[in-house]
Amino acid sequence: MTTILLTGFEPFGGDAVNPSGEAVGIVAAGWNGPETLVTAVLPVTFDGAAARLTELMAEHSPDIVVATGLAGDRAAISVERVAVNLRDARIADNAGAQPVDEPSVPEAPSAYFATLPVKAIARDIAAAGIPSSVSHSAGTFVCNHVFFTALHESVLRGARAGFVHVPWAAEHRSTDAASLPLADIARALEIAVRTSATVTDDLAVSAGTLS
């Protein structure tokens, strides 16, 4: 039986909600298998998020990890392709930590590529009428840190892993921020999970950018 770990984040930066955590809860409530789905909402702290993710992977031995987080400046679902071994925080995390130019995992590679079918995930989300794209930068905050940690742990454990950034939910968006309905965000995450479970070889199409 395939086990999938799906994670979101708690609110941060003074926000009352985080759509990634809200959407993960919706996916969990409606999940009907056949895969075993384990879900969790991670703290927005560098040390706490990585530690909790590592604990979950050790406890449940997932075959697939789909981590998710908020990118409030984006208007579409962003399927991340690259995690960099860098913690460089423009703002402090929820524990007050603000690392600058530190590695996520000392002595690890400078970057990892996602091992989920990122292009197929973006295609399938778009086919459901939800804006989506492949992204080549997950930033340098806690989202990227968790993404890198998930990939590093997955190499050690023989799993596959990736990360999906979501925009604000229309129900909770900040003033003038781009958004999608929370139901669409949850549907996109469910699609990401199901595509990851059924597709192993990604599409041989370009998802590159010119800038």
Residue pairs with C-beta under 8 A, 6 or more apart in sequence:
1 34
1 35
1 36
2 34
2 35
2 36
2 63
2 64
2 197
3 35
3 36
3 37
3 38
3 60
3 61
3 62
3 63
3 64
4 35
4 36
4 37
4 38
4 62
4 63
4 64
4 65
4 66
4 193
4 196
4 197
5 38
5 39
5 40
5 56
5 57
5 60
5 62
5 64
5 65
5 66
6 24
6 27
6 28
6 37
6 38
6 39
6 40
6 66
6 67
6 68
6 189
6 193
7 24
7 39
7 40
7 41
7 42
7 53
7 56
7 65
7 66
7 67
7 68
7 146
8 18
8 20
8 21
8 22
8 23
8 24
8 25
8 39
8 40
8 41
8 42
8 68
8 69
9 18
9 20
9 21
9 41
9 42
9 43
9 44
9 49
9 68
9 69
9 70
9 142
9 143
10 18
10 21
10 41
10 42
10 43
10 44
10 94
11 17
11 18
11 21
11 44
12 18
12 44
12 93
12 94
12 142
13 91
15 172
15 174
16 172
17 169
17 172
18 44
18 69
18 70
19 70
19 166
19 167
19 168
19 169
19 172
19 182
19 185
20 68
20 69
20 70
20 166
20 185
21 41
22 169
22 172
22 182
22 185
22 186
23 68
23 166
23 169
23 182
23 185
23 186
23 188
23 189
24 39
24 40
24 41
24 68
24 189
25 39
25 41
26 182
26 183
26 186
27 37
27 39
27 186
27 189
27 190
27 193
28 37
28 39
30 190
31 37
31 190
35 193
35 197
37 193
38 56
38 60
38 62
40 52
40 56
42 48
42 49
42 52
42 53
42 67
42 146
43 49
43 52
43 94
43 95
44 93
44 94
44 142
45 93
45 94
45 95
45 97
45 142
46 87
46 89
46 93
46 95
46 97
46 99
46 142
46 145
47 95
47 97
48 95
49 142
49 145
49 146
49 149
50 104
50 145
50 146
50 149
53 65
53 67
53 146
53 149
53 150
53 153
54 149
54 153
56 62
57 65
57 150
57 153
57 154
57 157
57 159
61 157
61 159
62 159
63 159
63 160
64 116
64 159
64 160
64 161
64 193
64 196
64 197
65 150
65 153
65 154
65 159
65 160
65 161
65 162
66 116
66 161
66 162
66 163
66 164
66 189
66 192
66 193
66 196
67 143
67 146
67 147
67 150
67 161
67 162
67 163
67 164
68 163
68 164
68 165
68 166
68 189
68 192
69 142
69 143
69 146
69 163
69 165
69 166
70 143
70 165
70 166
70 167
70 168
71 78
71 139
71 143
71 165
71 166
71 167
72 167
72 168
72 174
72 177
73 177
73 178
74 165
74 167
74 178
75 131
75 167
75 178
75 179
75 180
76 130
76 131
76 132
76 133
76 167
76 180
77 122
77 125
77 130
77 131
77 132
77 133
77 164
77 165
77 166
77 167
77 180
77 185
77 188
78 132
78 133
78 134
78 135
78 164
78 165
78 166
79 114
79 118
79 119
79 121
79 122
79 125
79 132
79 133
79 134
79 135
79 162
79 164
79 192
80 114
80 118
80 135
80 136
80 137
80 138
80 147
80 162
80 163
80 164
80 165
81 113
81 114
81 118
81 134
81 135
81 136
81 207
82 111
82 112
82 113
82 114
82 136
82 137
82 138
83 111
83 112
83 114
83 138
83 144
83 147
83 148
83 150
83 151
83 163
84 110
84 111
84 138
84 140
84 144
84 148
85 103
85 104
85 105
85 108
85 109
85 110
85 111
85 112
85 148
86 101
86 102
86 103
86 104
86 140
86 144
87 99
87 100
87 101
87 102
87 103
87 104
87 140
87 145
88 99
88 100
88 101
88 102
88 140
89 97
89 98
89 99
89 100
89 140
89 141
90 140
90 141
91 98
91 141
92 98
93 141
93 142
104 144
104 145
104 148
104 149
104 152
105 148
105 149
105 152
108 148
108 152
111 148
112 148
112 151
112 152
112 155
113 151
114 147
114 151
114 161
114 162
114 163
115 151
115 154
115 160
115 161
115 162
116 160
116 161
116 162
116 192
116 196
117 195
117 196
117 199
117 200
117 201
117 202
117 203
118 134
118 162
118 202
118 207
119 134
119 202
119 203
119 205
119 207
120 195
120 199
120 202
120 203
121 132
121 162
121 164
121 191
121 192
121 195
121 196
121 199
122 132
122 133
122 134
122 207
123 203
124 191
124 195
125 132
125 188
125 191
125 192
126 132
128 187
128 188
128 191
130 180
130 184
130 187
130 188
130 191
131 180
132 188
133 207
134 207
135 165
136 209
138 144
138 147
138 163
138 165
143 163
143 165
144 163
146 163
147 161
147 162
147 163
150 161
150 162
150 163
151 161
153 159
153 161
154 160
154 161
160 196
162 192
162 196
164 188
164 189
164 192
166 180
166 185
166 188
166 189
167 177
167 178
167 179
167 180
167 185
168 174
168 177
168 178
168 179
168 180
169 179
169 180
169 181
169 182
169 185
170 179
170 180
170 181
170 182
171 181
171 182
172 182
173 179
180 188
